[in-house]
Amino acid sequence: MVQDKVSGVIKDLTMSPVKPYQLSLAYYVANIVSTLIICLGALCLGLGYLAIVGWYLSVADVFLLLIDVIVLVLFGTALSSLVNFFLNTQGQLSAVGTVISAGYGFICGAYMPISTFSEGLQKALSFLPGTYGTSLVRSHCVRGALEELVENGVHTEIVEAIKASLDLSVDFFGQTVEIPVMYIILLVSIFLFLGGFVLANVAKYKKR
């Protein structure tokens, strides 16, 4: 999308019979396809590694992990599409992409649990949709292993403390956010970011 702006191809596309909303959705779908290929490939490698070192996942866990990856790809591509719409050079894309991928991954708990952050920061991060995506992936990855600990005699309080330390549950100002609500938050965010991206394209290119 950014390269089309740099090369001037966007001018040809916006003067063609293609509608602005169709153009934006085409960029979004292309982004989804390429990202899904990478992420599903990474998921298969991860599951293969778990199968070798120790498998505690049920069929439901694997299915839910697949759903998690798809939902997070939809969310990530919607967010990146909206952000990248306002970029006009490859340099801007590289800089912004690096900052967002590293910064957002850190604050949503992908690199380290947000339970290690201060209480005030935890409350602030509970407003980020990515926080709930991270929690979903972790929950479905370790559920079977935690159940195995319980069956092997590990005290329930210890297991609950492990869950809390891994962000398997996210509190929103004292209220525990349930897994179905996490999915709803992500889906609503997808529609909001995608809607903003489409509207930005329509507003910018409608006159052409």
C-alpha positions as CSV (number, residue, x, y, z in Angstrom):
1,M,0.0,0.0,0.0
2,V,2.8,2.4,0.9
3,Q,4.8,1.3,-2.1
4,D,1.9,2.2,-4.4
5,K,2.0,5.7,-3.0
6,V,5.7,5.9,-3.5
7,S,5.6,4.7,-7.1
8,G,2.5,6.6,-8.0
9,V,0.4,3.5,-8.8
10,I,-2.2,4.7,-6.3
11,K,-3.1,7.5,-8.7
12,D,-4.0,5.0,-11.4
13,L,-6.0,2.9,-9.0
14,T,-8.0,5.8,-7.6
15,M,-8.9,7.0,-11.1
16,S,-10.0,3.6,-12.2
17,P,-13.6,2.3,-11.8
18,V,-12.6,0.7,-8.6
19,K,-14.3,2.2,-5.6
20,P,-12.3,3.6,-2.7
21,Y,-13.8,1.1,-0.2
22,Q,-13.1,-1.8,-2.6
23,L,-9.5,-0.7,-2.9
24,S,-9.1,-0.5,0.9
25,L,-10.7,-3.9,1.4
26,A,-8.4,-5.4,-1.3
27,Y,-5.3,-4.1,0.6
28,Y,-6.7,-5.5,3.8
29,V,-7.5,-8.9,2.4
30,A,-4.1,-9.2,0.7
31,N,-2.5,-8.3,4.1
32,I,-4.6,-11.0,5.8
33,V,-3.6,-13.7,3.3
34,S,0.1,-13.0,3.5
35,T,0.1,-12.7,7.3
36,L,-2.0,-15.8,7.8
37,I,0.5,-17.9,5.8
38,I,3.3,-16.8,8.1
39,C,1.4,-17.0,11.4
40,L,-0.2,-20.4,10.6
41,G,3.2,-21.7,9.6
42,A,4.7,-20.5,12.8
43,L,1.8,-22.1,14.8
44,C,2.4,-25.4,13.1
45,L,6.1,-25.2,14.0
46,G,5.2,-24.4,17.6
47,L,2.8,-27.3,17.8
48,G,5.4,-29.6,16.3
49,Y,7.9,-28.5,19.0
50,L,5.4,-29.1,21.8
51,A,4.6,-32.6,20.3
52,I,8.3,-33.4,20.7
53,V,9.0,-31.9,24.2
54,G,5.7,-32.6,25.8
55,W,2.1,-32.4,24.6
56,Y,-0.6,-31.4,27.0
57,L,-3.0,-29.8,24.5
58,S,-6.5,-31.2,23.7
59,V,-8.1,-31.0,20.4
60,A,-10.2,-28.1,21.7
61,D,-7.0,-26.3,22.7
62,V,-5.5,-26.6,19.3
63,F,-8.8,-25.5,17.6
64,L,-9.0,-22.5,20.0
65,L,-5.4,-21.6,19.3
66,L,-6.2,-21.6,15.6
67,I,-9.1,-19.3,16.2
68,D,-6.8,-17.0,18.4
69,V,-4.3,-16.7,15.6
70,I,-6.9,-15.9,13.0
71,V,-8.6,-13.3,15.2
72,L,-5.3,-11.7,16.1
73,V,-4.3,-11.6,12.4
74,L,-7.5,-9.8,11.6
75,F,-6.9,-7.4,14.5
76,G,-3.3,-6.8,13.6
77,T,-3.9,-6.2,9.9
78,A,-6.8,-3.9,10.6
79,L,-4.6,-1.8,13.0
80,S,-1.6,-1.8,10.7
81,S,-3.7,-0.9,7.7
82,L,-5.1,2.1,9.5
83,V,-1.7,3.3,10.8
84,N,0.0,2.7,7.4
85,F,-2.6,4.6,5.5
86,F,-1.1,7.8,6.8
87,L,2.5,6.9,5.7
88,N,3.9,7.9,2.4
89,T,7.5,6.6,2.3
90,Q,9.2,3.3,2.9
91,G,11.3,5.0,5.6
92,Q,8.2,6.0,7.5
93,L,6.9,2.5,7.2
94,S,10.1,0.9,8.5
95,A,10.3,3.3,11.4
96,V,6.7,3.1,12.5
97,G,6.5,-0.6,11.9
98,T,9.5,-1.2,14.2
99,V,8.2,1.1,16.9
100,I,4.7,-0.4,16.9
101,S,5.7,-4.1,16.6
102,A,8.2,-3.7,19.5
103,G,6.3,-1.2,21.6
104,Y,2.8,-2.6,21.3
105,G,4.1,-6.2,21.8
106,F,5.7,-5.1,25.0
107,I,2.8,-3.2,26.5
108,C,0.2,-5.8,25.7
109,G,2.2,-8.5,27.5
110,A,3.4,-10.5,24.6
111,Y,7.1,-10.3,25.7
112,M,6.6,-10.2,29.5
113,P,3.4,-10.6,31.6
114,I,1.8,-7.3,32.5
115,S,1.3,-8.8,36.0
116,T,5.0,-7.7,36.5
117,F,4.0,-4.0,35.8
118,S,2.8,-1.5,38.3
119,E,-0.9,-1.6,39.3
120,G,-1.6,1.8,37.6
121,L,0.1,0.6,34.3
122,Q,-1.9,-2.7,34.5
123,K,-5.1,-0.7,34.6
124,A,-4.1,1.4,31.7
125,L,-3.1,-1.6,29.6
126,S,-6.4,-3.2,30.2
127,F,-7.8,-0.8,27.7
128,L,-5.7,-2.3,24.9
129,P,-7.3,-5.0,22.8
130,G,-4.0,-6.8,22.3
131,T,-3.8,-7.5,26.0
132,Y,-6.8,-9.8,25.7
133,G,-5.4,-11.5,22.6
134,T,-2.2,-12.3,24.5
135,S,-4.2,-13.7,27.4
136,L,-6.2,-15.9,25.1
137,V,-3.2,-17.4,23.4
138,R,-1.5,-18.1,26.8
139,S,-4.6,-19.5,28.3
140,H,-5.1,-22.0,25.5
141,C,-1.4,-22.9,25.4
142,V,-1.0,-23.8,29.1
143,R,-4.4,-24.9,30.2
144,G,-3.6,-28.6,29.7
145,A,-0.2,-28.3,31.5
146,L,-1.8,-26.6,34.5
147,E,-4.4,-29.3,34.7
148,E,-1.6,-31.8,34.7
149,L,0.0,-30.0,37.6
150,V,-3.2,-30.3,39.6
151,E,-3.6,-34.0,38.8
152,N,0.0,-34.5,40.0
153,G,-0.8,-33.1,43.4
154,V,0.3,-29.4,43.1
155,H,-1.8,-27.3,45.4
156,T,-4.6,-25.3,43.7
157,E,-3.4,-22.0,45.2
158,I,0.0,-22.5,43.6
159,V,-1.6,-23.1,40.2
160,E,-3.8,-20.1,40.6
161,A,-0.8,-18.0,41.4
162,I,0.9,-19.3,38.2
163,K,-2.2,-18.3,36.2
164,A,-2.1,-14.8,37.7
165,S,1.6,-14.4,36.9
166,L,1.0,-15.5,33.3
167,D,-1.9,-13.1,32.6
168,L,-4.3,-16.0,32.0
169,S,-7.0,-13.7,33.4
170,V,-7.2,-10.0,32.9
171,D,-8.8,-7.7,35.5
172,F,-10.6,-4.6,34.3
173,F,-10.8,-2.3,37.4
174,G,-11.4,-5.3,39.7
175,Q,-13.6,-7.2,37.3
176,T,-12.3,-10.4,35.7
177,V,-12.7,-10.4,32.0
178,E,-14.1,-13.7,30.8
179,I,-12.8,-15.4,27.6
180,P,-16.0,-14.8,25.6
181,V,-15.8,-11.1,26.5
182,M,-12.1,-11.1,25.3
183,Y,-13.2,-12.3,21.9
184,I,-15.9,-9.7,21.7
185,I,-13.4,-6.9,22.6
186,L,-11.1,-8.1,19.8
187,L,-13.9,-8.4,17.2
188,V,-15.3,-4.9,18.0
189,S,-11.8,-3.5,17.7
190,I,-11.4,-5.2,14.3
191,F,-14.5,-3.6,13.0
192,L,-13.6,-0.2,14.4
193,F,-10.0,-0.2,13.0
194,L,-11.2,-1.6,9.6
195,G,-14.0,0.9,9.5
196,G,-11.6,3.7,10.2
197,F,-9.3,2.5,7.4
198,V,-12.1,2.2,4.9
199,L,-13.6,5.6,5.8
200,A,-10.1,7.2,5.5
201,N,-9.7,5.8,2.0
202,V,-13.2,6.9,1.0
203,A,-12.7,10.4,2.4
204,K,-9.3,10.9,0.7
205,Y,-10.0,9.4,-2.7
206,K,-13.7,9.9,-3.3
207,K,-13.2,13.2,-5.2
208,R,-10.9,11.4,-7.7
